[in-house]
Amino acid sequence: MSTTPGTCIGPYRILSSLGRGGMGEVFSAVHERTEQVVALKLLTQLEPASSARFIQEARALSQLDHPGVVRLLFLGQTDDGVPYLVMEQVVGCSLRTLLQEHPRGLPYERALALVARTATIMTTVHGCGIFHRDLKPDNILLPVRSVDSQAGDVLDAVEAVKIIDFGIARVPPPQQLGTDTLVDTAAQGPLWLGTPVYMAPEQCRRGLTLGPAADVYALGVVLS
């Protein structure tokens, strides 16, 4: 289907492309009636495993209500049956972009503050029984500074963090019954899922008992 600016997907009109990932493309879009600007993620890899991971991302986000996790607004489907996610649009940049702007590395104190904020968010995520499995600078967003409308002061939100892209997350089943939701089975998925340089050894070995330690390992690599 066409995804050029002006194209409508459900009640949302595409404004521009924000980026492309392994499973889909993310667009800036606006709701035709409410004029709310959102981030719309459209699945581009139309295969069963990718579709399952896409729905799994929606399940993960729907269970997380935290200011440090991008907020899910809607899960829809195009007239052609292609699923899409609608999320809050975060204005800012990724940690990857920030690091590219500082090729010699961030100041020590700032790097620690960013990792500490991310670790705090991930503590809540893990508390919900969800493991990200692809924590890396690209998936850590840094919102821009904002203005307090009452005080009129610029809030120092430089260390604010938003975690995104839960497409390969481990998500517990409803009411903790049965086995965890998995999409990388021998029949469906590749040998492993993730970004190699940030993957813990057990994740590289396709361990099916991955836990919070894999995300802790990835965050350690980010800090290094």
N, C-alpha and C positions, 0 to 999 in steps of 0.2 A: 504494500500500500504506500501511497505518497506520504512523505513526512516533511514536505516543504513548508516554510512559514505560511500561515493562513489555513493550513489543513486542519480539519476538525476531527478529533478523536473523542467520541462521546460528546459531552458538553464542553470539552476543552479545545481551545484553538491554539495551535502551535505558534510560538513566537520565534524561537531560535534553538539551535542545538547547543547543549551544555557539555556533551562528551559522549564517548562510546566505550563500553566495556565488553567483557567476554560474552555476555548473554544478551545485552540490549543496549539501546541508545537512550540517553536522557535529554529531555527537551525542557526549555522554559515554555510554559503554557499558561493560558488564562481561562478561567471559567467564563463562559459567554454571558451568564446572567449575573453572577455575583462579582465578577471582575477580580476575583482572587487569583493572584499569580502563584503558580505552583511549579514543582518539578515533576514531570511526567516521564516515567521509565517504560519504554515499549520493548517487549521481547522481540529479538531479531533472530535468535537461534531456535527455529521451530522444530524441535525434537523433544521426545518425551522426557528425557533427563533434564534438559534445560527448562522445560515448562514446569517440572516438579520443583526444581530449585527456585524458580521464579515465585511460585505459590508459597514455597517455604519461607522466602524472604518476607512476604506479606504476613505470614503466621508469626514470624519472629518479631516484626515491628509492632504487630497488633498486641503483643504481650508485654511490650516495653513502653512505659509511660515515664520518661525521664528527659529533662531538658538537654541532656548530653547525647541523646539518640535522635536521629532524624525522625520526624513524626509522620506516620502513615495516615493519609486522609481518605483513600478510596482504592479499592481493587476492582477493576473493570475489564471489559472484553470488547474488542472492536466488532463491527458487523461481520468481519471475516473470521472471528473466533480467536483473535490474537490477544492475549492478556496484557494488561498494562497496570502499573502502579502509579498512584498520585500521592506525592509527598510534599511536605513543606519545602519551599525553596530557600536554601541557605545562601545568603549573600556574603561572600568572602573568598577564601582560597584554601586549597588543600595544604597539608603540611609538606607534601612533596614540592609544591610550588615555592613555599617559603624556603625550603632547603636549597632549591635551585638558585634562589636569590642570595643565599649565603653559602657559597661553595666551600668555605673554610669552616663551616659549622656554626650553629647558634651559640650565643653566650651560654656558659655552663648553667647559670641560674635559670635562664629562660627555658633551656632544654629540659631541666629537671622539673620545672613548673608544668610544662606541657605534658610530660610523661606522667607526672603525679595526677594531673586532672584526668587524663585518659584512664589511668589505673582506677581512679575512684568511680568513673562511669562503668568500667568493665566489672567492678565488684558488684554493682547492681545488676548488670546483665547476667553475670554468672549466678547471682542469687535467684534469678528466674529460671535457672537450668538451661540457659542458652550459651553456646560457645561460638564465637565469631568465626574462627578458623582462617581468616584472611585479613588480620590486623596489620596494616602497613600505612606509610605516609599518605598514599593516595586515598585511603578510606578514613582519614582523620581530617575533618574540615575545621577551619578557623574562621568563625564569623567576624565580620568587620566590627569596629567600634560603633556603639550606638549612643543616642542622646536620651538622657532622662528628661521626659517632658515636664515633670514637676520642678525638678531642681535646675534644669537647664544646663546641667553639667555633662561633659562627655564621660561616659563610663569607660573605665579601663578594662575592656573586654578582650584585650589582646590574647589572653590565655584561655578564653572560652573555647570549648571543643564540642564538635558534633561527630559522632560515629555514624558511618553510612555503610551501605553494601553488605547486607546480611544474606546474600544469595547462596552461600555454601555453609551457612550456620547450622549447627546441631540444635534442633528444637525438640523439647519434650512433647510427647503426645498429650492429648486432653486428659486432665486429672491424673497425670503421671502413670497411666496404664499402658501396658505393652512395652514395646521397644521404642527407642528414640526414632524420630523421623530421619530417615537416611535416603539419599538419592544417589550416592556413589557406590551402588552395589556392583557385584561382578557382572550382572546382566545389563546394568544401565550405564554405569559411569566409567570414567577413565581410571588408570591405576591409582592416581591420587588427585586431590583437588587442593588448590592453594597457590601461593606464589613462592617458588622454591627457596629463595634467599631468606624468607621470614618463617619458614616451616620448621617446627620442632622435629627432632629425629623420629619420634613415634608417628608423626603425621606423614613423614616421607615414607615410612614403612606401611602406610595405609592402616594404621592401627584403628580398630573400630571402638576402642575404649578411650578415645580422646576426651580430655577434660579441660578444666581451666588452665592447667599448666601450659598447654599449647599456646594459648593467648598470651600468657605471661612471658613465654620464650620470645614470641613475636615482638612484644613491646620492648623487651630487652634489646633485640636487634635494632629496633627503631631508635632507641636511645644511643646505641653505639655508632 
